[in-house]
């Protein structure tokens, strides 16, 4: 099971006014051999409280560096600290790379990829884009990148350099909400209607092998629906959600007083790092909450069903998963769950963090 490692900050530079790109040197390099599109989960104490936050890797696999992009969020303790106080030489703690926002790279392939990114959702898409273009020399990539204005475009200069380097293989379309552009279609929000017009005039969806979408949930849902309406199937559309309408943790379910007195307890077993722990837990508590309450060092990050850091496999018993923005359908069918979102339904449950 993934554990936290130390990383040294070797570079910090602004990509826009309120976002930084952080270059990291891990103490255990082999543990940080990432796949394009993956993320790192960091932890840090703020006023005695441990915060965990996940940020996507923005480097390509062949670049020989480990970099993440961190955009400052209003009221965000970790992102504000990273943007204002992080310096070269500082030490950070992070789990090894995680996430399934990618498809296999095949050097001899000649594929057509489509990427949609909103704001800081560009970070994993940029990693995928750079890796694809450098490795699959006959493939092409179209990026549709939505931002409020020119000033908020992360990696703007790098994208221009990539367009020049991969002339004819990379097409970048900027959609700006506030700034007017020469082509009216490129102004406004990326919604289902705008996607339909883009697919009619600018993007040949029928030729797309895989589409990647990373951004706010409403934007992603509209784009995904439009892609399906234009012929792509579920397996061709990959999601990475960086913001959610869900709260920071799953709300406890209401349990009647009778239920609280009778049959509201589960005998749980958790497997982590090859060791098993048994304990009793109430059925109105998530598997993750119960594990932590019983001193199990279970992995987690967002607690909102957005990332897959707390992923485990239920090998015995049944659970109810309230929210899932991170697991593929095939993973769920194989018994994998997001433990931060799961409540036990049976009197016994076994969940295993060691399954991969």
N, C-alpha and C positions, 0 to 999 in steps of 0.2 A: 504494500500500500504506500501511496505517495506520502512523503514527509517533507517538512520544510528544510531548505538548504540556504546557506548564506551566498549572497551575490554582492559583488562590489560594483558601484556605479563608476563607469569609466568616461561617460560623456552625458551631458544634458544640454539639449538645445531646443529653442522654440521653433515650432512649425507655424503656429499662429500666435496671437497675443495671449490666448488662454489655453494653450496646449503645448506639452513638451514631449520630445522623443528621448527616451532614456536608454542608454547603452549599458549592458550589464555583463560582468564577467563572473560566471558561477564558480564556486569552490569545487563543485563536482560536475565538470563539463559534460561527461557522458549522460548524466541524468537530464540534461537540457538540450538533447538532440531532438529538436522539434519538427513537427509536420506543419507545413504551411496552413494557416488558418487557426492554429491553436492559441490558447491563452495561458497566462500565468496567474496564479492566485497568491497575492501578497498578504502579509499580516504585519501589523504594527500597533503598539500600545499608544493610545491617546488619553491622557489624564486617567491612567489606570484601567482603561477599557480596551480590550483587544478588538481591533477592526480588521476584517478581511475584505479585500477587494480584488476583483479579477480584471486584468487588462490584456488585450490581444497583442500578440506578437505582430510587428509590422514589417519585419525583415523577410527577405526571401531565403529559402533554404541554402542556396549556393553562395550567399553573401559572406558567410563566415563570421557573422555577428549575431548577438541576441539583443533585440531592441523591442521596446513596447511604447505605444503612444498613450499618453494620459491627458485627457481633456478635463479642465477644471469644471466641476459641477457646483452650482450655487448651493452653499451649505454643506458641500462634501468635504469632510475632514481630510480624508486621504488625498483626494485629487488636488485640493487647495495646498496642502503641505508639499506635495510633489512638485507643483508648479512654482511655489514661492520659496521653498526652503531646501529642496533636494540639491546636493552638491556632489561633484566628482570626489570619489574616495569614500562616500557614505556606504554603509552596509544595509542591504535589504534582505528580508527573508521571503522566500517564495517556494511554492510547491513546483515540481517538474511540470512541463507542459501537458495540458489536457484539452479535450474537445474533439468533436467529430465533424467540424465544419470544413470538410475537404473531400476530394475524390482522389483515387490513385493517379499518380503521374506516370505516363508512359512515353518514353523518349521518342518513339517512332510514330506517335499518334499525330493526327491532323484533325483536331477538334475545334469546335467553336464554342466559346464560353461567353456568358453574359453575367455581369455583376451589377447589382444595385446597392448603393451605399448611401446612408443618410448621416451627415455630420461625422462624429467620431466612429461611426460604423465602417469607415473606410479602412481602419487598421487591419483587420483580418483579411479583408478583400485585397488590400495592397500586397500582403504576404502571398496570397494565392496567385494574384496577377503576375507578380515578379517571378515566382517560381515556375509558373506555367510557361511564360515567355522565354525564360532562360533554358528550360529543360526540354519542353516540347517544341522543337524548332519549327514545326509546320502548323502549329495551332495558332489561333487568333483569339483576341479578347476584346469585348466591348464593355466599357464601364459607364454606367449612368450614375452620376454622383450629385446628390441633392444637398444644398446648403442654403442658409438664409441669404448670404451675400458673398461677394468675392473675398472679403476680409476674413470670412470664417472657413475658407477652403483649406483643410489640412493637407499637407504634402503637395501643394499646388505646383511648386517648382519641380519637385521630383517627378510628378506625373507628366509635366511637359518634357523633361529630359527622357523619360521612358518612351513617350510618343516619338521622339526623334530617334532614339536608339532602335526601336522596333517599328520603324516606318512601314505602314501597310498592314501590320499585325495587331496594333493597339489603337482602338478608337475610344476617345473620352468625350462624353457629353455631360456638360455641367448644367444642372437645373437649379436656378436661383430664385428663391421665394420673393425677395425684396428688390433685387436689382434687375432693371429691364435689360433685355438682350436683343441682338439683331433679329433673332428668330423668336417669334412670340411663344412658340411651343416650349422653348427652353426657360420660360419664366413661369413661376407659380409653384404649386406643390405637386409632388409625384403621387398621384392617386390612380385609381383604376381607369378613369377616363383618359388621363394623360398617357398612361401606358398604352391604351388602345391606339392613340394617335401616333405614339412613338413606334409601335409595332407596324403601323400602316405605312409610315413615311421614312423611318430611319433604321429600324432593326428587323432583320428577317428571323423571326422567332422559329420558323420551321427548320432552320439550319442549326439551331442551338442544341448542343449536347447536354450542357449543364448550366443552370442559372444559380448564382449565389446572391442571397439577400441578407443584408445586415443593417439594422436601423430600428427606429421606434416601431412598436407593435402595430399601430393602425396603418402605417405606411407599408409594412411588410405584408399584412393581410391583403391589402388592396392589390399590391403587385403580384402576389402569389395567385390570387383569383384570376387576374388578367392573364398571367402566364398559362394557367390551366385552361382558361377559355380559348386561348390561342394555340392549344395543342400539346403543351408539355404535360407529362404525367408527374405524379407525386415524387417518384424516384429521381427526376431530373431537377428538382428544386431543393436547394439546401438553404437552411435558415441559421442565422445566429442573432439572437435577440440581445441587445445591450441595455434595454430599458423595458420595464414592465409595468402594467397597471396593477400588478399584484403588490400587496404590502411587503414589508421587509421580512415577514415570516408568515407562515400559514396560520390563519385564525383557528382557535380551538373550536371544535364542533360542540354544539349544544347536546348535553346528555341529561336525560330525565333523572329525577332523584331515585326512582325505582331502579333505573339502569345503573346508577352509580353504586347502589348497594348490592346489585346482583349481576354477575356476568360482565362487569365493566373492567376486568383485569385480564391481561395477557401475559403468559409466560414467554418471555422473549430470549432468544439466543442471538448474539452478534459475533461474527467471525471477522477478526482483523489481525493482520500480520501473523497468520497461522495459529492464533490463539482464540479460544471461544470463551465468551462471558455469558452467564445466565442471570436474568433478573426479572422481576415482576414490573409491569408498566400499565398505566391506565389506558383505556382505549381512546381517550380524547387527547392523547399526547402523540406527537409524531415520533417515528422511529429514531430520527436524528436527535430530537430533544431528549428522548429516553436514554439513548446511548450516552450523551454528554452528561446527563444527570447522574448516570452510574459510572462516571469517571472513565469512560471509553474515549480515547483521543480520536474520535471520528472526524473524517475530512468534511469540510464544508466551506462555502464562500458566501453566496448571495442569500440563501434561505428563502428564495422566492420562486424556485422552479425554473430559473432562467439559465443557469450554468449546469454543468453535469458533475461538479466536484464531489457531491455527496452520493454519487451513483453506487448502487449495490444490487445484488441479486437476491430475490426472495426465493429460498430453496424449500421452505415449508410454510404452510399457512397462506392466508389471503390478506391483502391490504387494499385500501382505497387511496388512490393518488389523486389529489385535488387539482393540481396544476402541473402541466408538463410542457415546457417550451424548449427542452433540451434533448430529449431522447427520441430516436427514430422509432417508427412503428415496429420494426423487426426486433429492436432491443426490448421493447415492452412485451412483445409476444414471447420472448425468451425468459421473461421474469425479472428483467432489470427495472429498477425504480429509482426515483429521486427521494431519498429518505427524508428530506426536509418537508416533503409534501404528503407523506404516507402515514395513514392511521391503520392500526390492525383491526381486522374484522373477525378473526378467529381467536380461540383461547390460547393457541400457541403460534408463534411465528419465528422463523429463522431467517436472518438476512446476513449476507456475506459480502464484505467490502473487498475481498481478495480476488473475486472473479473479475476477469478482464474481457 
